[in-house]
Amino acid sequence: FDTVVAVVDSAGDTPELHTGLLAALAPHTGRLVLAVVPSYIPPLASLASLASIPSRTSIPSRTSDHRQEPIMTEPLRGPAFSSYAPEDVGWLLQDLSGVQLEAPTEEREEAIQAGGAHYAESLPVEYQPSPQYQELYRSALAASAARVARAVGTVTETVLAERSPSPVLVSLARAGTPVGVLMRRWARARHGLDLPHYAVSIVRGRGIDANALRWLAAHHDPADVVFVDGWTGKGAITRELKEALREFPGFDPEIVVLADPGSCVPTYGTREDFLIPSACLNSTVSGLISRTVLRSDLVGPADFHGAKFYRELAGADVSVEFVDAVAAHFDDVSDAVDEEVKELLAADRTPTWEGWAAVERISEEYGIHDVNLVKPGVGETTRVLLRRVPWKILAQRGAGADLDHVRLLAEQRGVPVEEVDGLPYTCVGLIHPRFTRGATGADGKAVASK
């Protein structure tokens, strides 16, 4: 960053501060500012009264037994939070709708790649699709609704057969939430089950919301909890969940997904990399909820992670319409689902992680040297074009209509689409590896350093 501000109280403004911390910071910034606030020691009487006030930090840490001191906050539900019906999903989140969290894509990317910010500390400005893009979404939904319905049925029936006859669906907000809503709909339509469904936050590099897990453990048997996501890319979130749940015994760390093109999980609806229409849009197909936010000044030790409810986008919301369109095909695909599940239950579905291997190869071949900047699959590529600063798109040679929306977004952002052979995915999005402000395509120019 061009400026670093160090804030201390007057008791901490010592010679050791200047020769230690400040001297260490100075080489890393163009301008170092020291702000000193007066120290204040309250009278003993005030200290005695403070001692009687419960501290927020009394909530157990992530390393505590999840059965102790459960978080008692109730889930947020529609219509107060999200456009889904209240029974469709309970959000184990806190409402940050009144906080300004959005930043321009280029500014976010610059801060993230400079190492000074985490992607979950801010939100991208919500992409508002053009009429042409909205028409593409409607066409994609009409073309693939039955295919999505079949994958929903397959993954739901596999869960009921292998994991639990009465699972508690816990989707990873927000891409997993439409899938969780659809799985709940399938279980109700096919088996008369009324499955609980919650949405929780997981953040790459920081893990799953520990307070949400404590709430779940206090209200349900952890053995019944099934974590749900939309699709796998290279499997980063799959690994993140497994690592996070080491501290919470009793929960099954195996995530289930609608599509697993990277071969990262054993329970899925399909391993084909096809367009899931909910990947085309942001909050307007996910109950009008933003990405989740984890920032220390907004999320305390006792809090759930945060998110925003974009009530102002209600006119463009297609969340319920998407679920209804897919659910309308449940009866049509039920026989095919039964046959597919029978085959899957007898098959070897051990993950091969071939997607991760492909990502590592692409990272080296294109001189990126960072797998986090390689986003494989139709869903992840769409996210790159909507939220990040794309460099180029790799498309499987001969890929058809599944990539129409990708080609349109790439054209709008001036990003080249390169057809290649040997991809295990339909497409791969590459985030700009040497990003500077304003670089939105392959020819982004570097800004001279200050």
C-alpha positions in Angstrom: 0.0 0.0 0.0 1.2 3.6 -0.5 0.4 4.5 3.1 0.6 2.6 6.4 -0.9 4.1 9.5 0.2 2.7 12.9 -2.1 3.6 15.8 -0.9 3.4 19.4 -1.8 4.9 22.7 0.6 7.4 24.3 1.9 4.7 26.7 3.0 2.7 23.7 4.8 5.6 21.9 8.3 4.6 23.1 11.8 4.7 21.5 11.5 0.9 21.1 8.4 1.4 18.9 10.3 3.6 16.6 13.4 1.4 16.3 11.3 -1.8 16.2 7.9 -1.9 14.6 8.1 1.4 12.7 11.6 0.7 11.4 10.4 -2.7 10.2 7.3 -1.2 8.4 9.1 1.7 6.7 10.7 -0.2 3.8 7.4 -1.6 2.8 5.5 1.6 2.2 5.9 5.0 0.6 4.5 6.8 3.6 4.4 5.7 7.2 2.0 7.7 9.6 2.1 7.3 13.4 -1.1 8.2 15.1 -1.0 8.5 18.9 -4.1 8.6 21.0 -4.0 9.5 24.7 -3.8 6.7 27.2 -6.6 6.5 29.8 -6.7 4.4 33.0 -10.2 4.4 34.5 -10.6 4.8 38.3 -10.7 1.5 40.3 -14.5 1.9 40.8 -15.0 1.9 37.0 -12.9 -1.2 36.6 -15.0 -3.0 39.3 -18.2 -2.2 37.4 -16.7 -3.4 34.0 -15.8 -6.7 35.6 -19.5 -7.5 35.9 -20.2 -7.1 32.2 -19.9 -10.4 30.1 -17.3 -10.2 27.5 -18.0 -11.0 23.8 -14.7 -13.0 23.8 -16.1 -15.5 26.3 -17.5 -17.5 23.3 -15.3 -20.6 22.9 -12.6 -20.5 20.3 -12.5 -22.7 17.2 -10.4 -25.2 19.0 -13.1 -25.7 21.7 -15.4 -28.7 21.8 -18.3 -27.7 19.6 -20.8 -29.1 22.1 -19.9 -26.4 24.7 -21.7 -23.0 24.9 -23.7 -23.2 21.7 -24.5 -20.0 19.8 -28.2 -19.2 20.4 -28.8 -16.8 17.5 -31.6 -18.0 15.2 -31.2 -18.3 11.5 -32.2 -15.5 9.2 -35.1 -16.3 6.9 -37.1 -14.8 4.0 -38.8 -12.5 3.4 -36.9 -10.5 5.9 -33.6 -11.9 4.7 -33.6 -13.4 1.1 -36.3 -13.8 -1.4 -36.7 -17.6 -0.7 -39.6 -18.8 1.3 -38.8 -19.1 5.0 -39.1 -22.9 4.9 -36.7 -23.2 1.9 -33.5 -22.1 3.8 -32.4 -20.7 7.1 -29.3 -18.5 6.8 -26.7 -18.9 9.6 -25.4 -15.5 8.8 -25.6 -11.9 10.2 -27.3 -9.2 8.1 -24.8 -6.6 6.9 -27.2 -5.0 4.5 -26.6 -1.5 5.9 -22.8 -1.6 5.5 -21.0 -0.3 2.4 -18.8 -3.2 1.4 -18.7 -3.0 -2.4 -15.6 -1.9 -4.3 -14.8 -1.7 -8.0 -13.4 -5.0 -9.4 -10.0 -3.6 -10.3 -9.5 -2.1 -6.8 -10.4 -5.4 -5.2 -8.1 -7.4 -7.4 -5.2 -5.0 -6.9 -5.6 -5.2 -3.1 -6.0 -9.0 -3.1 -3.0 -9.7 -5.3 -0.8 -7.2 -3.4 -1.4 -9.3 -0.3 -3.0 -6.5 1.7 -6.6 -7.7 1.5 -8.6 -11.0 1.6 -11.3 -11.5 -1.0 -13.9 -12.0 1.8 -13.3 -8.5 3.4 -15.2 -6.7 0.6 -17.8 -7.4 -2.1 -17.6 -6.9 -5.8 -20.1 -4.5 -7.3 -23.1 -6.7 -8.4 -23.0 -7.3 -12.1 -26.2 -6.1 -13.7 -26.8 -8.2 -16.8 -27.6 -6.6 -20.1 -30.9 -7.5 -21.9 -28.8 -9.7 -24.3 -27.2 -11.5 -21.3 -30.6 -12.0 -19.6 -31.9 -13.5 -22.8 -28.9 -15.9 -22.8 -29.7 -16.9 -19.2 -33.4 -17.6 -20.1 -32.3 -19.7 -23.1 -29.7 -21.6 -21.0 -32.4 -22.3 -18.4 -34.9 -23.6 -20.9 -32.2 -25.8 -22.5 -30.7 -27.3 -19.4 -33.5 -27.3 -16.7 -34.2 -31.1 -17.3 -30.5 -31.8 -17.1 -30.2 -29.9 -13.8 -33.3 -31.7 -12.5 -31.7 -35.1 -13.2 -28.5 -34.1 -11.4 -30.5 -32.8 -8.5 -32.4 -36.1 -8.3 -29.3 -38.2 -8.6 -27.3 -36.4 -5.8 -30.4 -36.3 -3.5 -31.2 -40.0 -3.9 -27.5 -40.9 -3.4 -27.4 -38.9 -0.2 -30.6 -40.6 1.1 -29.2 -44.0 0.3 -25.7 -43.6 1.6 -25.5 -40.8 4.1 -28.8 -40.5 6.1 -32.5 -41.2 5.6 -33.2 -37.8 7.2 -30.3 -35.6 6.3 -29.8 -32.0 7.4 -28.8 -30.1 4.3 -26.2 -27.4 4.9 -25.4 -25.5 1.7 -22.3 -23.4 1.3 -23.5 -19.9 0.7 -24.1 -18.8 -1.8 -23.5 -21.1 -4.9 -24.6 -24.1 -2.9 -27.9 -22.6 -1.7 -30.0 -22.9 -4.9 -28.8 -26.6 -5.0 -29.8 -27.1 -1.4 -33.2 -25.6 -2.0 -33.7 -27.9 -5.0 -32.5 -31.0 -3.1 -35.1 -30.2 -0.4 -37.8 -29.8 -3.1 -36.9 -33.2 -4.6 -37.0 -35.0 -1.2 -40.4 -33.5 -0.5 -41.8 -34.3 -3.9 -40.5 -37.8 -4.2 -40.5 -39.0 -0.6 -42.7 -36.6 1.4 -39.7 -35.6 3.5 -39.4 -32.1 5.0 -35.6 -31.8 5.3 -34.1 -28.9 7.3 -31.9 -26.7 5.1 -29.4 -24.1 6.3 -26.8 -21.9 4.5 -23.4 -21.3 6.1 -20.3 -19.4 5.1 -16.9 -20.9 4.2 -14.0 -18.7 3.2 -10.9 -20.0 1.4 -7.9 -19.6 3.6 -10.0 -19.0 6.7 -12.3 -22.0 7.0 -15.9 -22.5 7.7 -18.0 -20.4 10.2 -17.2 -22.1 13.5 -20.2 -20.5 15.2 -22.5 -21.8 12.6 -21.1 -25.3 13.2 -21.7 -24.9 17.0 -25.3 -23.8 16.3 -25.8 -26.9 14.1 -24.3 -29.2 16.7 -26.6 -27.8 19.3 -29.8 -28.3 17.2 -29.1 -31.4 15.1 -27.0 -34.6 15.2 -23.8 -33.7 13.4 -23.8 -37.1 11.8 -26.9 -36.1 9.8 -25.4 -32.9 8.4 -24.6 -33.0 4.7 -22.7 -30.1 3.2 -23.9 -29.1 -0.2 -22.2 -27.0 -2.9 -23.0 -26.2 -6.5 -20.0 -27.6 -8.3 -16.3 -28.4 -7.9 -13.6 -26.5 -9.7 -10.2 -27.7 -8.8 -11.4 -28.7 -5.3 -10.1 -25.9 -3.2 -13.3 -25.6 -1.1 -13.5 -29.4 -0.8 -10.0 -29.3 0.8 -10.9 -26.3 2.9 -14.0 -28.0 4.4 -12.1 -31.2 5.3 -9.4 -29.2 7.0 -11.8 -27.0 8.9 -13.9 -30.0 10.2 -10.8 -31.6 11.8 -11.7 -29.4 14.8 -15.3 -30.5 14.8 -15.6 -34.3 15.2 -18.9 -35.8 14.3 -19.4 -33.9 11.1 -18.9 -35.8 7.8 -16.3 -33.7 5.8 -17.3 -35.1 2.4 -19.1 -32.4 0.5 -21.9 -33.3 -2.1 -22.2 -31.3 -5.3 -24.5 -31.0 -8.3 -21.5 -31.3 -10.7 -18.0 -32.7 -10.1 -16.0 -32.1 -13.3 -12.8 -32.1 -11.3 -13.4 -35.5 -9.8 -12.9 -34.2 -6.3 -15.8 -35.8 -4.4 -17.6 -39.2 -4.3 -21.2 -37.9 -4.1 -22.4 -35.9 -7.0 -25.2 -35.4 -9.5 -22.9 -35.6 -12.6 -19.2 -35.3 -13.4 -20.0 -33.5 -16.7 -18.9 -29.9 -16.9 -22.1 -28.3 -18.2 -23.7 -25.0 -17.7 -25.7 -24.8 -14.5 -27.8 -21.7 -15.2 -27.5 -20.4 -11.6 -23.8 -19.9 -12.3 -24.7 -17.3 -14.9 -25.9 -14.8 -12.3 -25.0 -13.5 -8.9 -27.4 -12.6 -6.1 -30.5 -12.5 -8.4 -30.5 -16.3 -8.6 -29.4 -16.9 -5.0 -32.2 -15.3 -3.0 -30.7 -11.8 -3.4 -27.9 -12.6 -1.0 -24.4 -11.4 -1.5 -21.2 -13.3 -1.1 -20.3 -13.9 2.5 -18.1 -11.4 4.4 -15.5 -12.1 7.1 -13.9 -8.9 8.5 -12.7 -8.5 12.0 -14.3 -5.1 12.5 -17.7 -6.5 11.5 -17.6 -10.1 12.7 -16.9 -10.6 16.3 -16.0 -13.8 18.2 -19.7 -14.5 18.9 -21.0 -13.6 15.4 -21.9 -15.6 12.4 -20.1 -14.5 9.2 -22.0 -11.7 7.4 -23.8 -11.1 4.1 -26.0 -8.5 2.5 -29.6 -8.8 1.3 -30.0 -6.8 -1.9 -33.6 -5.9 -1.5 -33.2 -3.2 -4.2 -32.6 -5.8 -6.9 -36.0 -7.5 -6.3 -37.2 -6.4 -9.8 -34.5 -8.5 -11.4 -34.7 -11.5 -9.0 -35.2 -14.9 -10.7 -34.3 -17.1 -7.6 -37.6 -18.8 -7.2 -38.3 -18.8 -10.9 -35.0 -20.8 -11.4 -36.0 -23.4 -8.7 -39.6 -23.7 -10.1 -38.3 -24.2 -13.7 -36.0 -27.1 -12.6 -38.5 -28.7 -10.2 -41.1 -28.7 -13.0 -39.0 -31.5 -14.7 -38.7 -33.8 -11.6 -41.4 -36.2 -12.7 -40.0 -36.4 -16.2 -36.5 -37.4 -15.0 -37.4 -39.7 -12.1 -37.0 -43.0 -14.1 -33.6 -41.9 -15.4 -32.6 -40.9 -11.9 -33.5 -44.3 -10.5 -31.3 -46.1 -13.2 -28.4 -43.7 -12.7 -28.4 -44.0 -8.9 -28.5 -47.8 -9.2 -25.4 -47.6 -11.3 -23.6 -45.1 -9.2 -24.2 -47.0 -5.9 -22.4 -50.0 -7.5 -19.6 -48.0 -9.1 -16.2 -46.9 -7.9 -16.5 -43.2 -7.4 -13.2 -42.6 -5.7 -12.0 -39.0 -6.6 -9.1 -38.9 -9.0 -8.4 -35.2 -8.6 -7.6 -35.0 -12.3 -8.9 -31.4 -12.3 -6.3 -30.3 -9.8 -3.6 -31.9 -11.9 -4.8 -30.0 -15.0 -4.9 -26.7 -13.1 -1.3 -27.2 -11.9 -0.3 -27.9 -15.5 -2.1 -24.9 -16.9 -0.6 -22.7 -14.2 2.9 -23.6 -15.3 2.3 -23.7 -19.1 0.9 -20.2 -19.1 3.5 -18.8 -16.7 1.1 -18.0 -14.0 2.7 -20.0 -11.2 -0.3 -19.7 -8.9 -3.2 -22.2 -9.0 -5.4 -19.7 -7.2 -5.5 -17.7 -10.5 -6.7 -20.7 -12.5 -10.5 -21.2 -12.3 -11.6 -24.4 -14.0 -15.1 -25.3 -15.2 -18.1 -23.3 -16.6 -19.2 -22.1 -13.2 -15.8 -20.9 -12.0 -15.1 -19.3 -15.4 -18.3 -17.4 -15.3 -17.4 -16.1 -11.8 -14.0 -14.9 -13.1 -15.8 -12.9 -15.8 -18.4 -11.5 -13.4 -16.2 -10.7 -10.4 -12.5 -10.7 -11.1 -10.1 -9.3 -13.6 -9.8 -11.9 -16.4 -6.7 -12.4 -18.5 -7.9 -15.0 -21.0 -10.4 -17.9 -21.3 -9.4 -21.4 -22.4 -12.2 -23.3 -24.1 -12.5 -26.9 -25.0 -12.2 -27.0 -28.8 -15.7 -27.4 -30.3 -17.6 -26.5 -27.1 -21.1 -25.5 -28.0 -24.0 -23.6 -26.5 -22.9 -24.2 -22.9 -20.3 -21.4 -23.5 -22.5 -18.8 -25.2 -22.8 -16.7 -22.1 -19.0 -17.1 -21.5 -18.2 -15.8 -25.0 -20.6 -12.9 -24.6 -19.1 -11.8 -21.2 -15.6 -12.2 -22.6 -16.5 -10.1 -25.6 -17.9 -7.4 -23.3 -14.7 -7.3 -21.2 -12.3 -7.5 -24.1 -10.9 -10.9 -23.0 -9.6 -13.4 -25.6 -11.1 -16.9 -25.8 -8.5 -19.5 -26.8 -9.7 -22.9 -28.0 -7.4 -25.8 -26.8 -7.4 -29.6 -26.7 -7.0 -31.9 -23.8 -9.0 -30.0 -21.2 -10.9 -32.1 -18.6 -13.3 -29.1 -18.3 -15.4 -27.3 -20.9 -13.5 -24.1 -20.2 -11.0 -22.5 -17.8 -10.8 -18.9 -16.7 -7.4 -17.3 -16.1 -7.3 -14.3 -13.7 -4.8 -11.6 -14.8 -1.5 -12.8 -13.3 0.2 -9.4 -13.2 -2.7 -7.2 -12.4 -2.5 -3.5 -12.2 -5.4 -1.0 -12.1 -7.3 -0.9 -15.3 -5.9 -4.2 -16.7 -9.0 -6.1 -17.9 -7.6 -8.1 -20.8 -4.5 -9.8 -22.1 -2.8 -6.5 -22.9 -3.2 -4.8 -19.6 -0.4 -2.3 -19.1 1.6 -2.0 -15.8 1.5 1.2 -13.9 4.9 2.5 -12.9 5.6 1.9 -9.3 5.6 4.9 -7.0 
